[in-house]
């Protein structure tokens, strides 16, 4: 079994994999304490795969103290696809892991659009097995907060409130200030993504897979004209795949 650990800015996501199947998952806020001993006692963990934004995390220290082999996803590591990013030293590990997740769960496919909707929205493309980069844009919550903080009178509304406001609208035009803000943030992102998908379709001759992940993927996916695959475990899937792929490469080299 492989234990995948994704350490983000606010949350740490943990999943136990047996092959490609998730058999347990945990979401831990940075203020919470989580004891890995329970997992390591209950499950036969062979390896751990870790990706981190660089934040100090007690879970990572526990993993290091366990004595179990750890594979860290780091910039510059060998990947199963070609990385054509011009500044690989600045490429977020979550973006790499997302691509690994798409690659590992769609064997034989080499054209991907991976969209991660969180604090920021990232849209990353792989064309013919080459990761070519993508776009980074403000996420829903960031857009809503910016409208409130950079104006004198616009209210602060949550993503949940915005989602409900758009859901209750009779059309696509906000008829109150709250609806206008909600539709501007949520539908604005939906329109943005539809254009990114259109560009991806043209670049690949409509021969590729669009995958969406992140905390706000469900809010946007239901409002898209295009069907996209929503995978909340995509980054963890990438870590699981990378741990297995890395082990296989080591065996080939040793043999």
C-alpha positions in Angstrom: 0.0 0.0 0.0 1.1 3.6 -0.7 0.3 6.5 1.6 0.0 9.7 -0.4 0.3 13.1 1.4 -0.4 16.4 -0.2 0.6 19.3 2.1 -1.0 22.5 1.0 -1.2 26.0 2.4 -4.3 25.4 4.5 -5.0 21.7 4.4 -3.1 18.4 4.2 -4.8 15.7 2.1 -4.0 12.1 2.9 -5.0 8.9 1.0 -4.1 5.3 1.3 -3.9 3.4 -2.0 -4.0 -0.2 -2.9 -3.1 -0.2 -6.5 -5.2 2.6 -8.0 -8.0 2.3 -5.4 -8.4 4.7 -2.6 -9.2 2.8 0.6 -9.0 5.6 3.1 -8.8 9.4 2.9 -8.3 12.2 5.4 -8.5 16.0 5.2 -6.6 17.8 7.9 -6.6 21.5 8.5 -3.2 23.1 9.3 -4.4 23.9 12.9 -5.4 20.3 13.5 -3.2 17.5 14.9 -3.3 14.2 13.1 -1.5 11.1 14.3 -0.1 9.0 11.5 0.5 6.1 14.0 -3.1 5.0 13.6 -2.7 4.6 9.9 0.7 3.0 10.1 -0.5 0.5 12.7 -3.7 -0.4 10.9 -2.3 -0.6 7.3 0.7 -2.2 5.8 2.3 0.9 4.2 5.2 0.1 1.9 6.0 3.6 0.7 5.0 7.2 1.2 4.7 9.8 -1.5 4.8 13.4 -0.3 4.3 16.8 -2.0 4.5 20.0 -0.1 4.3 23.7 -0.7 7.1 24.2 1.8 4.9 24.8 4.9 6.2 23.2 8.1 3.9 20.3 8.9 3.8 17.9 11.8 2.5 15.1 9.6 5.6 15.3 7.4 7.8 15.1 10.5 5.9 12.0 11.7 6.4 10.4 8.2 10.1 11.0 8.4 10.3 9.5 11.9 8.4 6.3 10.8 11.4 4.8 9.0 9.2 4.0 5.9 10.6 4.8 2.5 9.6 8.3 1.4 9.4 9.5 -2.2 9.2 13.3 -2.4 7.9 15.0 -5.5 10.5 17.6 -6.2 11.4 20.0 -9.1 13.9 18.5 -11.4 12.9 14.9 -10.8 12.6 12.5 -13.7 9.0 12.4 -15.0 7.2 10.0 -17.4 6.5 13.0 -19.7 8.5 15.8 -21.2 8.5 19.1 -19.2 8.8 22.0 -21.6 8.1 24.7 -18.9 10.7 27.5 -19.4 11.1 28.1 -15.6 10.8 24.6 -14.1 12.3 25.8 -10.9 9.2 27.9 -10.3 6.6 25.3 -11.4 4.3 24.4 -8.5 4.5 20.8 -7.3 0.7 20.6 -7.2 0.6 21.4 -10.9 3.2 18.6 -11.6 1.2 16.2 -9.4 -2.0 17.0 -11.2 -0.4 16.1 -14.6 0.9 12.9 -13.1 -2.5 12.1 -11.8 -4.0 12.6 -15.3 -1.2 10.6 -16.9 -1.4 7.7 -14.5 -5.2 7.3 -14.6 -5.5 7.5 -18.4 -2.9 5.2 -19.6 -2.0 5.7 -23.3 -3.4 9.3 -23.5 -0.9 12.1 -24.1 -3.2 15.1 -24.4 -4.6 16.6 -21.2 -6.1 19.8 -19.9 -5.9 19.7 -16.1 -7.8 22.4 -14.2 -7.3 22.8 -10.5 -9.8 25.2 -8.9 -8.8 26.4 -5.4 -7.3 29.6 -4.0 -6.1 30.2 -7.5 -7.3 28.5 -10.7 -4.6 26.7 -12.7 -5.1 25.5 -16.2 -2.3 23.2 -17.5 -1.9 21.5 -20.8 0.0 18.5 -22.1 0.2 18.1 -25.8 1.5 14.9 -27.3 3.3 13.9 -24.1 4.9 17.4 -23.6 3.8 19.5 -20.7 3.7 23.0 -22.2 2.5 25.1 -19.3 -0.7 26.9 -18.7 -2.5 29.8 -17.0 -2.9 30.9 -13.4 -5.9 33.0 -12.4 -7.7 34.2 -9.2 -10.1 31.6 -7.8 -13.7 32.2 -6.8 -13.0 33.1 -3.2 -10.2 35.4 -4.2 -12.4 37.2 -6.7 -15.2 37.7 -4.2 -12.8 39.0 -1.5 -11.1 41.3 -3.9 -14.4 42.9 -4.9 -15.2 43.6 -1.3 -11.7 44.7 -0.2 -10.9 47.0 -3.1 -14.3 48.8 -3.2 -16.1 51.0 -0.7 -19.5 49.4 -0.6 -19.5 45.9 -2.2 -20.4 43.3 0.4 -18.3 40.3 1.4 -20.1 37.1 0.3 -18.9 33.5 0.6 -18.5 31.0 -2.2 -21.4 29.1 -0.8 -23.6 32.2 -0.8 -22.5 33.0 -4.3 -23.3 29.5 -5.5 -26.8 29.7 -4.1 -27.3 33.2 -5.6 -26.4 32.0 -9.1 -28.5 28.9 -8.6 -31.6 31.0 -7.8 -31.1 33.5 -10.7 -33.7 33.3 -13.4 -31.1 33.9 -16.1 -27.4 34.7 -16.3 -27.7 38.4 -15.5 -27.6 39.4 -11.8 -30.5 41.6 -10.9 -29.2 42.5 -7.4 -25.7 43.5 -6.3 -25.1 40.2 -4.6 -26.3 38.3 -7.7 -24.1 40.5 -9.9 -21.0 39.7 -7.8 -21.9 36.0 -7.7 -22.4 35.7 -11.4 -19.4 37.8 -12.1 -17.2 35.5 -10.1 -18.7 32.1 -10.8 -20.0 32.5 -14.3 -17.0 34.6 -15.2 -14.8 31.6 -14.4 -17.1 29.3 -16.3 -16.8 31.4 -19.4 -13.0 31.6 -18.9 -12.7 27.9 -18.7 -14.9 27.3 -21.7 -12.5 29.4 -23.8 -9.5 27.5 -22.4 -11.2 24.2 -23.3 -12.0 25.5 -26.8 -8.3 26.4 -27.3 -7.3 23.0 -26.0 -9.7 21.2 -28.4 -8.3 23.1 -31.3 -4.7 22.4 -30.4 -5.4 18.7 -30.1 -7.9 18.2 -32.9 -10.5 17.4 -30.2 -8.3 14.4 -29.2 -7.7 14.9 -25.5 -9.1 14.7 -22.0 -10.2 17.5 -19.7 -9.9 16.8 -16.0 -11.0 19.2 -13.2 -10.0 19.0 -9.5 -9.8 21.3 -6.5 -12.2 22.4 -3.8 -14.4 24.4 -6.1 -14.5 22.1 -9.1 -18.1 21.0 -8.5 -19.3 24.7 -8.3 -17.9 25.3 -11.8 -18.2 22.0 -13.6 -22.0 21.9 -13.4 -22.2 25.2 -15.2 -20.0 24.3 -18.2 -21.3 23.6 -21.7 -18.5 21.0 -22.1 -18.4 17.7 -20.1 -15.3 17.5 -18.0 -14.1 14.7 -15.7 -14.1 15.8 -12.1 -11.6 14.0 -9.9 -11.2 15.4 -6.3 -8.2 13.0 -5.7 -6.2 14.0 -8.8 -3.2 15.3 -7.0 -3.1 12.3 -4.6 -3.6 10.0 -7.6 -0.5 11.7 -9.1 1.5 11.0 -6.0 0.4 7.4 -5.9 1.3 6.9 -9.5 4.6 8.6 -9.1 5.6 6.4 -6.2 4.8 3.2 -8.2 6.4 4.5 -11.4 9.5 5.6 -9.5 9.8 2.2 -7.9 9.5 0.5 -11.3 12.3 2.7 -12.8 14.6 1.8 -9.9 14.0 -1.9 -10.4 14.8 -1.5 -14.2 18.0 0.3 -13.4 19.1 -2.2 -10.7 18.4 -5.1 -13.1 
